[in-house]
Amino acid sequence: MTNFLLDKEIFCDQVIRNQETMFHTAKAILHQDEDAEDAVQEAICAAYAGRGSLRDPARFRPWILKILVNKCYEFCRKRRTTVDLADIQDFLPAPAADQAERLSLWQAVMALNSDLRAVVTLFYYEDLSIREISAVLGISEAAVKTRLSRGRSRLKQLLHEE
């Protein structure tokens, strides 16, 4: 199929249809709403500028998510001020014994490391297939499956700790 250029109206319509998915994906990688919003805006601008590279309009969603994930990782590389939880675990409150105070599922997902969190979010919250996640993140399908398995195991640990 040859390249075509999405017109402004179709492009905007597609962005609106995918805005929640884009925000959730960015938030899963960047954690903070402001950073996620910035990454989404930059991805939209980059996608609009490069809309001629989209070969198939049916592939808009994975195409723009791939651009977004790259922008998110760019943000991560720029800020590099992360803290390893192992370094601060002595300062964190002890896990609550009360069932009501346990982590919610979303909090548990957000507690996963960024590689696992991105795959789990795209698969369970955004309903992307393993093939689509592979294309969006630029990793093999086997790596997606491995990360999903590790993510599930870690979520079980987080949600069933007593």
C-alpha atoms as one frame of an Amber mdcrd trajectory, in Angstrom:
protein
   0.000   0.000   0.000   1.330   3.458  -0.823   1.647   6.285   1.643  -1.156
   8.791   1.822  -1.643  11.946   3.812  -4.425  12.034   6.398  -6.328  15.281
   6.182  -6.593  17.425   9.298 -10.201  16.466  10.079  -9.601  12.698   9.894
  -6.384  13.045  11.892  -8.165  15.031  14.641 -11.023  12.534  14.738  -8.570
   9.654  15.186  -6.695  11.510  17.931  -9.952  12.173  19.798 -10.920   8.491
  19.542  -7.570   7.457  20.997  -6.936  10.219  23.528  -7.817   8.156  26.613
  -5.640   5.268  25.477  -2.802   7.678  24.794  -3.088   9.285  28.219  -3.269
   5.935  30.065  -0.276   4.643  28.127   1.774   7.755  28.870   0.759   7.726
  32.537   1.766   4.070  32.843   5.259   4.989  31.695   5.698   8.457  33.229
   3.515   8.205  36.397   2.623  11.895  36.600  -0.383  13.473  34.898   1.527
  16.574  33.804   4.321  14.576  32.190   1.801  12.252  30.536  -0.140  15.213
  29.141   3.067  16.780  27.794   4.125  13.522  26.161   0.697  13.094  24.560
   0.836  16.642  23.169   4.316  16.118  21.761   3.298  12.783  20.245   0.262
  14.351  18.578   2.406  17.123  17.095   5.024  14.639  15.895   2.344  12.344
  14.451   0.683  15.209  12.612   4.004  16.314  11.147   4.805  12.733  10.121
   1.311  11.656   9.107   2.578  10.881   5.604   4.454   7.884   7.032   1.197
   6.125   7.989   0.575   3.566   5.250  -2.718   2.128   6.445  -5.392   4.247
   8.181  -6.644   1.141   9.993  -3.267   1.046  11.793  -3.586   4.588  13.204
  -3.870   3.474  16.834  -0.688   1.351  17.026   1.131   3.918  14.864   0.380
   6.864  17.158   0.967   4.773  20.298   4.416   3.865  18.998   5.169   7.571
  18.548   3.820   8.246  22.059   5.884   5.511  23.697   9.008   6.904  22.033
   8.157  10.386  23.369   7.621   8.938  26.850  10.987   7.217  26.810  12.524
  10.478  25.587  11.034  12.183  28.659  12.491   9.436  30.855  15.939   9.830
  29.343  15.805  13.594  29.836  14.778  13.534  33.465  16.712  10.467  34.720
  15.918  11.442  38.302  14.373   8.172  39.338  14.583   6.569  42.742  15.007
   2.855  43.205  12.404   1.571  45.673  15.055  -0.654  47.245  16.899   2.530
  48.296  13.879   3.927  50.136  12.082   0.815  51.361  13.105   1.513  54.967
  11.243   4.827  54.791   8.021   3.442  53.333   5.152   2.560  55.669   4.738
  -1.091  56.535   2.064  -2.935  54.555  -1.300  -2.687  56.268  -2.801  -5.881
  57.580  -6.325  -4.611  57.009  -7.878  -5.858  53.728  -9.441  -2.424  53.107
  -6.045  -0.784  53.092  -4.478  -3.081  50.506  -3.404  -1.749  47.175  -6.055
  -1.322  44.541  -5.375  -3.060  41.261  -4.415   0.204  39.531  -2.069   1.137
  42.384  -0.471  -2.283  42.063  -0.078  -1.834  38.304   1.509   1.577  38.910
   3.924  -0.051  41.375   5.330  -2.328  38.647   8.591  -1.351  36.984   8.077
   0.643  33.779   8.727  -2.280  31.379   6.112  -4.488  33.012   3.699  -1.617
  33.668   3.641  -0.533  30.009   2.884  -4.042  28.743   0.245  -4.759  31.407
  -1.468  -1.407  30.803  -1.540  -1.816  27.031  -2.810  -5.396  27.254  -5.402
  -5.203  30.046  -6.486  -1.575  30.080  -6.166  -0.681  26.397  -7.006  -4.105
  24.889  -4.061  -4.178  22.495  -3.008  -7.560  21.154   0.430  -9.002  21.824
   1.347  -8.235  18.203   0.210  -4.603  18.566   2.089  -4.176  21.862   5.176
  -5.612  20.194   4.896  -3.025  17.416   4.148  -0.135  19.795   7.024  -0.881
  22.177   9.453  -2.090  19.527  10.092  -5.415  21.252   9.508  -9.004  20.153
   6.213 -10.783  20.771   8.112 -13.245  22.975   9.339 -10.327  25.110   5.768
  -9.029  25.405   4.578 -12.459  26.581   7.450 -12.704  29.065   6.735  -9.251
  30.470   3.021 -10.036  30.739   3.804 -13.211  32.649   6.218 -11.406  34.975
   3.742  -8.569  35.413   0.958 -10.990  36.379   3.228 -12.732  38.873   4.300
  -9.457  40.422   0.698  -8.224  40.610  -0.298 -11.431  42.412   2.487 -10.799
  44.915   1.495  -7.180  45.424  -2.205  -7.919  45.800  -1.898 -10.989  48.010
   0.831  -9.830  50.401  -0.270 -10.158  53.961
